[in-house]
Amino acid sequence: MTRIFSGIKPTGHLTLGNYLGALRRWVQVDQHAADALFSVVDLHALTVDHDPGRVRRLSRQAATLMLAAGLDPQVCTLFVQSHVDEHTRLAYLMECTASDGEMRRMIQYKEKEAQERARGRSVRLSLLTYPALMAADILAYQADEVPVGEDQTQHVELTRDLAVRFNQRYGHTFTVPRATRPPVAARVMDLQDPTSKMGKSHAATAGIIYLLDEPEAIRRKVMRAVTDSGGEVAYDREERPGVANLLDVLAACTDGDPERLAQDYDSYGALKKDTAEAVVEVLRPVRERHAELCARPQIVADVLREGAERARALARPTVDAAFAAVGLLGRE
């Protein structure tokens, strides 16, 4: 059976973009079609300034929401990255396989480094090297597929390069993975800035729908969404990004086609109203199940403990083999 790995970084509250672009497909398709591992990749949250208590809270919340969305621990493996030591063990070997130039070419690194430099600050070394940890996350499990958004495709390509290079230097050790992307709403954009992704760590929140937002908050944010001049409802990502974003969201929530849906509307107001109600209904069961799980926190703790044990058993043989391949002495 095909094996997949994907993760969520606990750097902010999960958003509609996380749900439509990743979580829902994990629930509806990936966990049933493959041997699937899903992780709260908390070590990646340490690459920037952070509050330890907040990282801990967001990690627990992310795991709870993943279960609330419908991930079934009897079908897939759900765990926290830092609970499986093989990730950091293999990350160092990936750093020894990658080049400095490869790391510095990563788009997200260049963007964040430039932002920090403009503020007169430097970035942590881990921000530069975290693609090696991401590669380790994937390769440790011999994953065939990695469901990711468009902004993470470059990291999967680097992972492929590192796997091929390692295999050529030291003998076949890793499966070379491929990135997969959902067909609709893979990248939900900010409602106030439809040229930017709806990110969970953005400082401005008016254009971001969080999974735990109350229905009225969702309606308010959608009704205030930025649209485009002209008043015509047409699906055109380049010329009408605001309207296209609303149509993408509506299509993803209703299993429709954004271009066909555009033909049903002659005003922005009607489109916004229907989009808001569709989002409220899609997120309603997630919010309700999240509340149930929060009332019984031991359920989540047990799932994460059992998931880490399963993940550790899968990863350890591969990581041990990689250590042996590069010439390190095995443990007696």
C-alpha positions in Angstrom: 0.0 0.0 0.0 1.1 3.5 -0.8 2.5 5.4 2.3 1.9 9.1 2.8 3.2 11.6 5.4 2.1 15.1 6.1 2.1 17.5 9.0 0.8 20.7 10.5 3.1 23.2 12.2 1.6 24.6 15.5 2.5 28.3 14.9 -1.0 29.6 15.0 -4.7 28.5 15.2 -5.7 26.3 12.3 -7.6 28.1 9.5 -10.1 27.4 6.8 -7.2 27.2 4.5 -5.6 24.4 6.5 -9.0 22.5 6.5 -9.9 22.9 2.8 -6.4 22.6 1.5 -5.2 19.7 3.6 -7.2 18.3 6.5 -10.4 17.5 4.7 -8.6 15.6 2.0 -6.6 13.7 4.7 -9.9 12.7 6.3 -11.9 11.9 3.2 -9.3 10.4 0.9 -5.7 9.9 2.2 -6.3 8.0 5.4 -8.4 5.4 3.6 -6.4 5.1 0.4 -3.0 4.8 1.9 -0.9 3.8 5.0 -1.1 7.4 6.3 0.9 9.2 8.9 -0.1 12.7 10.1 2.0 14.7 12.5 1.9 17.9 14.5 5.4 19.0 13.5 6.2 21.0 16.7 9.9 21.1 16.2 9.4 23.3 13.2 7.7 25.9 15.4 11.0 26.5 17.2 12.7 28.1 14.1 11.4 31.5 15.1 10.8 33.4 18.3 8.1 31.7 20.2 6.3 31.4 23.6 6.8 27.9 25.0 3.4 27.7 26.6 1.7 28.8 23.4 3.5 26.2 21.3 2.4 23.6 23.8 -1.2 24.8 23.7 -1.3 25.1 19.9 0.2 21.6 19.5 -2.5 20.1 21.7 -5.2 22.1 19.9 -3.9 21.1 16.4 -4.0 17.4 17.4 -7.5 17.8 18.8 -8.7 19.5 15.6 -7.2 16.8 13.4 -9.2 14.3 15.3 -12.3 16.5 15.3 -12.0 16.9 11.5 -12.3 13.1 11.2 -8.9 11.5 11.3 -9.4 8.0 12.7 -6.5 6.6 14.8 -7.7 3.1 14.0 -7.1 3.9 10.3 -4.1 6.3 10.3 -1.2 7.2 12.6 -1.5 10.6 14.4 1.4 11.8 16.5 3.6 14.7 17.6 6.9 15.0 15.8 9.0 15.7 19.0 7.7 12.4 20.5 9.7 10.4 17.9 13.5 10.9 18.2 14.1 9.4 14.8 13.2 12.8 13.2 16.1 14.7 14.8 18.5 11.7 14.3 17.9 11.6 10.6 17.8 15.4 10.3 21.5 15.6 11.0 22.3 13.1 8.2 20.1 15.2 5.9 22.2 18.3 6.8 25.3 16.3 6.0 23.7 15.4 2.6 22.4 18.9 1.6 24.5 21.9 0.5 24.5 25.4 1.9 23.4 26.7 -1.4 20.3 24.5 -1.5 19.2 25.7 1.9 19.6 29.3 1.0 17.6 29.0 -2.2 14.5 28.0 -0.3 11.9 30.7 -1.0 10.5 30.7 2.5 13.9 31.1 4.0 14.7 34.0 1.7 11.4 35.8 2.4 11.7 35.4 6.2 15.4 36.3 6.3 14.7 39.5 4.3 11.8 40.4 6.7 14.0 40.0 9.7 16.9 41.9 8.2 14.6 44.8 7.4 13.7 44.9 11.1 17.4 44.9 12.0 17.3 41.3 13.4 19.0 38.1 12.4 17.3 34.7 11.9 17.9 31.4 13.7 20.2 28.9 12.1 17.3 26.4 12.4 15.3 28.5 10.0 18.0 27.9 7.4 18.3 24.1 8.1 14.7 23.2 8.8 14.2 21.8 5.2 16.6 19.1 6.3 14.4 18.3 9.2 11.4 18.3 6.9 13.2 15.9 4.6 13.8 13.6 7.6 10.2 13.8 8.6 9.3 12.3 5.2 12.1 9.9 4.5 12.1 8.3 7.9 8.8 6.6 7.0 9.7 5.6 3.4 6.8 7.8 2.3 5.7 7.6 -1.3 3.5 10.7 -1.3 3.4 14.0 0.6 0.2 15.9 0.4 1.2 19.6 0.5 0.1 23.1 -0.5 1.8 24.9 -3.4 4.1 26.8 -1.0 5.6 23.6 0.3 6.2 21.9 -3.1 9.8 23.2 -3.2 10.6 21.5 0.1 9.4 18.2 -1.2 11.5 18.6 -4.4 14.5 19.2 -2.1 13.6 16.0 -0.2 13.6 14.1 -3.4 17.0 15.4 -4.3 18.4 14.5 -0.9 17.0 11.0 -1.1 18.4 10.4 -4.6 21.8 11.8 -3.5 22.0 9.7 -0.3 21.0 6.6 -2.2 23.7 7.2 -4.8 26.4 7.9 -2.2 25.6 5.2 0.3 23.4 2.6 -1.3 19.6 2.5 -1.6 18.1 3.5 1.7 15.2 5.8 1.1 12.0 5.8 -1.1 12.0 8.9 -3.3 8.7 10.7 -2.5 6.5 12.8 -4.7 4.3 15.8 -3.8 0.5 15.6 -4.3 -2.0 18.5 -4.3 -5.8 18.5 -4.0 -7.6 19.7 -7.2 -9.6 22.6 -5.7 -8.9 25.2 -3.0 -5.4 23.9 -2.4 -4.5 27.5 -1.5 -7.2 29.5 0.2 -6.3 33.2 0.2 -6.7 35.9 2.9 -10.1 37.5 2.6 -8.6 41.0 3.1 -5.6 40.4 0.9 -6.5 37.8 -1.8 -3.0 37.8 -3.2 -1.6 36.3 0.0 -2.3 32.8 1.5 -4.6 32.6 4.5 -1.9 31.9 7.0 -2.3 30.9 10.6 0.6 32.9 11.8 -0.3 36.3 10.2 -0.5 39.3 12.5 -3.6 40.7 10.8 -6.6 38.4 11.4 -9.5 40.2 9.8 -9.2 38.1 6.6 -8.5 34.8 8.3 -11.2 32.3 9.2 -10.2 30.0 12.0 -11.7 26.6 12.5 -12.9 27.5 16.0 -14.4 30.9 14.9 -18.1 31.3 16.0 -20.6 31.4 13.1 -21.2 35.1 13.4 -17.5 35.8 13.2 -17.3 33.7 10.1 -20.2 35.6 8.5 -18.7 38.9 9.4 -15.3 38.1 7.9 -16.8 36.8 4.7 -19.2 39.7 4.2 -16.3 42.1 4.6 -14.0 40.2 2.2 -12.2 42.3 -0.4 -13.6 41.9 -3.9 -12.7 43.6 -7.1 -13.8 46.7 -9.1 -16.5 46.3 -11.8 -19.1 44.3 -9.9 -19.1 41.3 -12.3 -18.9 37.9 -10.7 -16.3 36.0 -12.9 -13.7 33.5 -12.1 -10.3 35.0 -12.9 -7.5 34.5 -10.4 -5.3 37.1 -12.1 -7.7 39.9 -12.8 -10.3 39.3 -10.1 -8.4 37.6 -7.2 -10.9 38.5 -4.5 -13.9 37.1 -6.3 -12.0 34.1 -7.4 -11.0 33.4 -3.8 -14.6 33.4 -2.7 -15.6 31.1 -5.6 -12.8 28.7 -4.7 -14.0 28.6 -1.1 -17.6 28.1 -2.1 -16.7 25.4 -4.6 -14.6 23.6 -2.0 -17.3 23.7 0.6 -20.1 22.6 -1.8 -18.1 20.2 -4.0 -18.8 22.5 -7.0 -16.8 24.1 -9.8 -15.8 27.7 -9.3 -16.2 28.7 -12.9 -19.7 27.2 -13.1 -20.7 28.7 -9.8 -19.7 32.2 -11.0 -22.6 31.9 -13.5 -25.1 31.7 -10.7 -24.4 35.1 -9.3 -24.9 38.6 -10.5 -23.8 40.4 -7.3 -21.0 40.2 -4.8 -23.4 40.4 -1.9 -25.2 37.2 -2.9 -21.9 35.4 -3.5 -20.6 36.4 -0.1 -23.8 35.4 1.7 -23.8 31.9 0.2 -20.1 31.5 0.8 -20.4 32.5 4.4 -23.2 30.0 5.1 -21.3 27.2 3.3 -18.3 27.8 5.5 -20.4 27.8 8.6 -22.0 24.5 7.8 -18.7 22.9 6.7 -17.0 23.8 10.0 -20.0 23.2 12.3 -19.3 19.5 12.9 -15.6 20.1 13.4 -16.3 22.7 16.1 -18.8 20.5 17.9 -16.5 17.4 17.9 -13.6 19.6 19.1 -15.7 20.7 22.1 -16.5 17.1 22.9 -12.8 16.1 22.8 -11.7 19.1 24.9 -14.1 17.8 27.6 -12.2 14.4 27.5 -8.5 15.3 27.0 -7.3 11.8 27.9 -8.6 10.6 24.6 -6.3 12.9 22.7 -3.4 12.1 25.0 -3.9 8.3 24.4 -4.1 8.7 20.7 -0.8 10.7 20.6 1.0 8.2 22.8 -0.1 5.3 20.7 0.6 7.1 17.5 4.1 7.9 18.6 4.8 4.3 19.5 3.6 3.2 16.0 5.5 5.9 14.2 8.7 5.1 16.2 8.4 1.4 15.2 8.1 2.4 11.6 10.9 5.0 11.5 13.6 3.3 13.6 14.7 0.6 11.1 15.1 3.1 8.3 17.0 5.6 10.4 19.2 2.8 11.9 19.9 1.7 8.3 20.8 5.2 7.3 23.3 5.6 10.2 24.9 2.3 9.2 25.1 3.3 5.6 27.1 6.5 6.3 29.6 4.5 8.5 28.4 5.1 12.0 28.8 2.3 14.5 25.6 0.5 15.5 24.4 0.3 19.1 25.5 -3.0 20.7 
